[in-house]
Amino acid sequence: METYPNSKESRGYAYVQYDKIEEAKNAIDALHEKDFKGKKLEVVAKIDKKDGKSTKPTSSESNNLFIKNLPSGTTDEKLKAMF
């Protein structure tokens, strides 16, 4: 989970890596647009950059996820429990 250096507060986003692509796909299906403490999570396959250009893989092509819109106060422990 990404945090601010001085306060260690959540920046509201995180990256999660699964061992298997199917596990990542299941996480997207289960948690994308789910309400978490009053915020709607955005769970998508991580965007990779090749040659300076972004390429957005489908969930079936990546085991790395980008989670956006995490509420303040989210900790690594809470994130691990969800994913």
Wavefront OBJ file of the C-alpha trace (Angstrom):
o trace
v 0.000 0.000 0.000
v 1.285 3.442 -0.874
v 1.611 5.865 2.049
v 2.668 9.462 2.570
v 6.281 9.490 3.829
v 5.775 11.838 6.764
v 2.474 10.612 8.164
v 2.412 6.995 6.915
v -1.286 7.585 6.035
v -2.700 5.721 3.054
v -2.555 7.566 -0.254
v -5.782 5.822 -1.230
v -4.324 3.258 -3.595
v -2.334 0.054 -3.539
v -0.905 -2.673 -5.727
v -1.562 -6.344 -5.080
v 0.215 -9.221 -6.792
v -1.267 -12.702 -6.935
v 0.573 -15.917 -7.712
v -1.989 -16.889 -10.339
v -3.847 -14.865 -12.948
v -7.096 -16.633 -12.044
v -6.799 -15.399 -8.436
v -6.430 -11.815 -9.677
v -9.461 -12.209 -11.943
v -11.516 -13.541 -9.017
v -10.484 -10.537 -6.885
v -11.588 -8.137 -9.622
v -14.923 -9.926 -9.989
v -15.510 -9.938 -6.224
v -14.278 -6.489 -5.205
v -14.487 -4.067 -8.162
v -17.006 -1.315 -7.332
v -17.636 -2.830 -3.889
v -18.477 -0.352 -1.140
v -15.734 -0.261 1.499
v -16.268 2.168 4.378
v -18.356 4.488 2.231
v -16.069 4.453 -0.808
v -16.494 2.465 -4.006
v -13.320 0.494 -4.692
v -11.809 0.382 -8.143
v -9.980 -2.911 -8.663
v -8.386 -3.342 -12.090
v -5.470 -5.059 -13.762
v -2.308 -2.992 -13.338
v -1.360 -0.829 -16.292
v 2.099 -1.633 -17.620
v 4.257 0.780 -19.541
v 6.192 -0.336 -22.586
v 8.330 2.079 -24.551
v 6.858 4.963 -22.554
v 3.275 4.105 -23.547
v 0.627 2.667 -21.256
v -0.923 -0.631 -22.198
v -3.910 -1.737 -20.178
v -4.108 -5.536 -19.941
v -7.330 -7.381 -19.393
v -7.749 -9.201 -16.097
v -6.902 -12.458 -17.850
v -3.457 -11.137 -18.822
v -2.161 -9.929 -15.461
v -1.758 -11.177 -11.923
v -0.984 -7.618 -10.716
v -3.861 -5.434 -9.565
v -4.251 -1.728 -8.929
v -6.700 -0.843 -6.133
v -7.942 2.733 -6.042
v -10.225 4.709 -3.735
v -9.138 3.159 -0.444
v -10.433 5.177 2.522
v -8.000 6.907 4.867
v -7.060 4.707 7.771
v -6.664 1.627 5.567
v -3.682 -0.369 6.780
v -1.610 -3.130 5.198
v -3.321 -5.593 7.529
v -6.811 -4.519 6.400
v -5.730 -4.674 2.787
v -4.264 -8.168 3.184
v -7.477 -9.359 4.839
v -9.511 -8.130 1.852
v -7.235 -9.531 -0.836
l 1 2 3 4 5 6 7 8 9 10 11 12 13 14 15 16 17 18 19 20 21 22 23 24 25 26 27 28 29 30 31 32 33 34 35 36 37 38 39 40 41 42 43 44 45 46 47 48 49 50 51 52 53 54 55 56 57 58 59 60 61 62 63 64 65 66 67 68 69 70 71 72 73 74 75 76 77 78 79 80 81 82 83
